[in-house]
Amino acid sequence: MVIAPLASFVIAVSSVRTRRGSVNTAMFGALVTLAATLLVGWGLAKRTSGFTASYVYLTANVGLNGPTAFQNFEVDIVLHADHLSVVALAVIELCLIGVLGWHRIAGRSEPGPARFQALISALLFGCVGTLLSTDLAELFTFWALTGGATYLMLAHRWGDEAAARSGRIALALPFLTDLFLLCGIAVLYSRYGQQNLSLLVPVLHTTAGWTVRQIAVASVLLFVGVAGRMALWPLHSWLTQTATTAPPAASAIAAAVWPVVGATVMYRLLPIFVNSNADTMRWFVIACGMSAVFAGLYSLVSMEPRKALILAGAGVTAIGAAITIHGFQYHGFTFAVAGLACVYAAAPARAAGELAASNIANAMRTDDMREMGDAWRRMRSSAAVLLGVAIALGVSAAGALAIGVDSRARFGMTLGEAVFVVAFAAMRVFLATSSGPLHRRRAFEPDRVRDAPRASLGWPYWLVLGSLVLAAASLVPAWLTFLDNGKHATATAAAYALWVAVALAGLAAAALSIGRSKDGSLRASSWLSLLPERLESAGQNVLSRYVVNPAVRIVESTERAVPAADAAVARISHVSGRYTVAALHSGDVGVLVVMAVLLSLLVALISPGVLR
């Protein structure tokens, strides 16, 4: 599982140069990794414990006369495969295979194909290592490797100035949240001297000098680090701002893969969060609930279909994260894994939505939904994918909500609002692009508004089908039992029907508003979008004034000071050289006389009795 994507990356970097060969190499590596994952899953089918392989990578004797936990620094490579990691990897690999199949045909005009396919293999290698790691240092290493590959994929169009500008946020924001994750790991190691989760969790409350505050600080740092990569609102801009400038395959992979990786890692870290205090856990749940609602609302005012779908998917991810954390709040709750099932179900649909929206935007030559339309007649395949994506995103959380949330509680009402808004936002994208007239000039050239090549159209359909299958599986308690080997109660039929009805209500509300007046609805969304745009502009101005501009001035001052200092040193060297040359050209006799006089004075001064 680990070697296959690494070997694919090495082969792609060292030998493959053609577009077709690079795609086939990356596809073959992903298929071999999927086969190995399914083989491990077959071996785990009748086991309750996973497979573990441990290797000592680095051991250093610190030589400290203190606690024994800090006398030796050791980094272990611990690979642990259980049901949850196998399912998460299978979902990621299916998403990558679907995107690669689409990119093989529809992305043939992208520059640097060999480099791009090699980055996909490197990202898969990082995902496998991250999900199989139980040592925090090892986990962060693979996490950072996956993040670096993601940035290089999103900034792949190096010759495009717009891609270069948007790539900055894809580098800066996730890098900042990764630092939060690293700081959280460092806080835990500084207190406990342990990096292996299986050894760290049992000693959280037994190590001398432990405090609840320190565990709470570490939990907050870890949560922010994971939430940044999951692209939860308001940490979503590294995905939305690159949605129109990055290659569509890169955006689809980042939107589908990172929520699965982040949610699974957060599930592994939740035993640490639980050991902090109840207030910390409650605020984590509140943050995820607010993120789910606001992500859906921001999607409603977005005029770009790819950004709107990313925000709607971020709302589903936040719902799944809220249910997962809520499942750890109290000892009797056992439904935390249902939130992960929700995130896994939405991942293939998110990838398919990005691919279909890119097909429509490229064919209509516009990123504004106010100028789009008539895709159902001109581009029926891509439009049908968007319809399937809207349905999949709307119902993906129904099983988790039915099992783990009381619809009459405030928490249930908040997540119900989030489901309604997410379904409304996803359906709005389909209706805005598929119905009504096409206002672009290309409406007068109908033959040029056509779908992507036929060979690439089937892959998004398979992704949507996979998402619907996973959403249906999340309604079955046996699927949740397979994920965490726990016992799960079956919700009533009324509970399932209630949450499905909420999603259907969101879909129907979008159809009603767009059907009555598409232009009026989009104009209202455009007017409402001015407020968040102004807030973002104000935030960027504050950031530029107090962070960016001072940093730029420091850099400019340093750039001016370094050449000036070099020039001064050069002048001093030149003058001293001139004096040296002048001394060498003077007469030898004169030099000897001067030296003799100076030596005589020195001897006279140091003679006994002279200074006295």
Order of alpha helices (4+ residues) and beta strands (2+ residues): alpha-alpha-beta-beta-alpha-alpha-alpha-alpha-alpha-alpha-alpha-alpha-alpha-alpha-alpha-alpha-alpha-alpha-alpha-alpha-alpha-alpha-alpha-alpha-alpha-alpha
